[in-house]
Amino acid sequence: MKNLNLLLILTFCFGSTISKAQQTKSVQGQLVIDKYSKKLQQPKYNLDSLSLKNDTLTLFIKYLGGCKTPVFNLVTNGGITYASPPMMILYLEQVEINEHCKKITSAVLHFPIAAVKKINTSALKLNIDNRKYVMY
């Protein structure tokens, strides 16, 4: 009986790992620079990691959903702090929130951010929802 319970637990753990890996979605997002934007209600997500390559910011997140392809924007008012190095705060906004599924879903979000260089051409620290930072 103990062996059967152990087998069921292992099957569940490996099965859920496989199903989560299959649920990863790659999504192209949009950078929105709006000087009138205010801090938005943040979507419920975990930011696992981020990377920056060739003017594309990539966020690796987990969120509740899974039925629909997620739509996320990265929003900023374009303001830059006078810190050293200068910092811009960006907020992740989930555009489509009417999601009925509640599965933990992984997503890879890609945001073209070349427009940020038009605001500040020197090195800039990008602050994502006060969760993670990356130098640009």
N, C-alpha and C positions, 0 to 999 in steps of 0.2 A: 504494500500500500504506500509506503514511504517513497519507494522508487517511482511509482506511478505519479504521485504528487510532484516529485522532483522533475519528472519528464514533462508533465503539464506546465509547470512553471517555466522550464527552459524553452519549451515550444512557444509559450506565450511571449517570452522576452525576445527570442530571435524572430518570431513572427511579426511582432510589433516593430522591431528594428527594420525589417525588410519593408514593411508597409510604409513606414515613415520615410524611408529613402526613396520610395517610388512616388511620394507625394510632393517632392521638391519641385517647385515651379520657378522658371526663369522668366522674369518680367521686366520689360523696359518701362522705366518711370520717367517722370518729367520734373525738371527743376522749375519752380515758379518763384520769380523775384517780383514781389509786390510791396512797395514801400508802405502801403497801408495795412499790410497783414499784421495780425496780432498772434500771440501764442494760441495755437489751436488745441482742441482736446486731442490728446495723444492717443493713437490707437494702442490697444493692448497687444504688445509684442515684446519679444526678447531679441535684443540685438546681439547675436553671437559674435560677429566680427565684421570688419569692413576692410576694403582695400581701395587703392587709387592707382589707376594705370591709364595713361594716354587720355587725360581729361574725362575719364569715366569713373565715377564713384560707385562702388559695388557694396551693397549691404547684404549680409547673410542674416536672415531673421527667422523666427518661429512665431506663429500667431494662431489664433483659433479661427478656423474656417475650413476651406477645402472644397466646397461645392463649386464655387465660381473662381475664375481667374482674378486674382487680386489686382486692384488699381491703387497705386500709391504715388503721391507727389512728394517731393522734397521742397519745402516752402521756406523762404527767408524774406525779410523786409529789406535786405541788402545792406543793413547797417554793419559797421565794423567797429569793434572795441579798440581802445587805445592801448591795449595790453602789448606786451612784447613776447612773442610775435603777435601782430594783430589777429583778432579772432572774429569769425562770422558764425552766428548761430543759425542752424537749420533744423526744421521740424519735419518729422515724417507724418504725412497726412494720408489716411486711408480714405480714398474717394468713395468707393463702393462699400458701405458698411452693412447693407441689408443682406447679411450672410446668415443662413439658417444652420449650416453645419458647424459643429463645435469640435472638430478634430484638430489636434496639434499638427500644423502644416508648416513645412519649411519652404522658404522662398528666397531666391536670389534676385535682388532688385538692382537694376543698372540705371544710373542717372548721368546723362551728359552734363558736365558742369563747366564747360569752357566759358560760359557767360560770366562766371565769377571773376575770371581774369580781367574782364573789362572794368570791373569795379575796383579791383586792387591787383596791381601787377607784381607786387612783391610777395614774399612768402606769407602764407595765410594759414592759420589754424582753423579747421572746420570742426565745429562742435555740433554733433548730431544729438539732439534732444537731451543734452547734458548727460549722455550715456557713454559716448566714445568720441575720441578726437583723431584727426588725421591732418598731417601737414600737406598743403597744396602749394 
